[in-house]
Amino acid sequence: MGGTMNITNTTHANLALRDIGRLDRDIKTEEIILNDAIDKLREEQAAKIAPMNAKRKMLADGVLAYIKTNKRTLKDFRSLELDYGTIGIRDSPTKLGIIRGFTKEDVAKRIADLKQFAGCVRVRYTLVMNAIKALNLPADRLIQYGLTQTQKKDQPFFTINEAKIDAEDAG
């Protein structure tokens, strides 16, 4: 149902605004119903999943406790293949960390220019235009930062009188 409605006079425009207002209200209502249904489903599924997660954790903790208790025996094998999986003892993977007294930014700055670390540091700047606009900086300051503010003249707009529509529909 694309396209444009043919509005030929102010009476048609007024009726179209009324219909837009009603549609906006109906859309909001349907979105509330949808969100409530999603929230209810999320709660129901979380209630179903919670006992499964609890049982899984108990089982996993039990297997880990067995492995720790039998560490000497299992260490001889490194790993023991069972029908439904493998248990064993192994070194954990290495994990990089930041030395105490340094920040991630310090480390990033130190390695950013070294060729062997190419691709290890990514810097991405993103302008948040709405936040910049909210600062209400004067034009000369915007130009200083490489920005400009333009205003389009004579742009069409409309607003909806929701109170009038609601009153009409209620009465």
Secondary structure, DSSP 8 states (H G I E B T S, - for coil): --S-----SHHHHHHHHHHHHHHHHHHHHHHHHHHHHHHHHHHHHHHHHHHHHHHHHHHHHHHHHHHHHTHHHHHHHSEEEETTEEEE-----------TT--HHHHHHHHHT-GGGTTS--------HHHHHHTT--HHHHHHTT------SS-------HHHHHHHHH-
